[in-house]
Amino acid sequence: MRFTVAIDGPAAAGKGTIARAVAEHFGFAHLDTGLLYRAVGAKTMVGVEPIEAARTLTAEDLARDDLRSAAVAQAASWVAVIGEVRAALLDFQHAFAARMGGAVLDGRDIGTVICPDAEVKMFVTASDDVRARRRFEELSGKGADVTLDGVLQDLRERDARDRERSAAPLVAADDAVRIDTSDMTIAHAVEAVIAEIEKIRGKV
Ligand code: CDP
């Protein structure tokens, strides 16, 4: 059975954690599409041209252990503006979404561009302060040299660039269910998304 769950939203809203937990709960496959852009961004940091980087992306590129850094996130958000970079990553995402047994994809444009026919679409948000705090804790917990203010600025810059670009801008699909996780634990947000999926699964 094909069943696609699209989870979009701004930076560090909890999409990845929610997507992973939901996929595990239902036994679906999970793709963090941000990792694709991060891997392309990381290649540009060593001089590879962005479109070429996207067209030649390998499994090893996706397995690099520095992809979650703030510097790579910024590079990702710059390459994500380029239509040809996005186009080069389309087939992989489409094939992943169409796999049998169910798939959860998280990103910015899953419900709008990649999988406009997804059975479930969620748009996950949280206040800037809450998102910055969560990401600061994640990065500093890994020993990164970051400040709360620096993280907040990084998120705001990337969100603005993601919203204002012409290629697949960050915007909720009209039929997406919105969840604001500012005052929720991630566990609570996971429960809310699972409940939403259960509701729709009963109908398909
Ligand atoms: O983890 P976080 O939410 O901070 O970022 P990410 O999901 O790993 O995405 C990194 C960057 O890739 C974002 O700032 C976007 O510019 C870009 N991206 C995108 O344009 N489209 C996607 N489907 C996923 C990520």
Residues whose N, C-alpha, C, O or C-beta is under 5 A from the ligand:
A	BS01	CDP	P10 A11 A12 T33 G34 L35 Y37 A73 A76 S77 A80 D106 G107 R108 D109 R158 D162
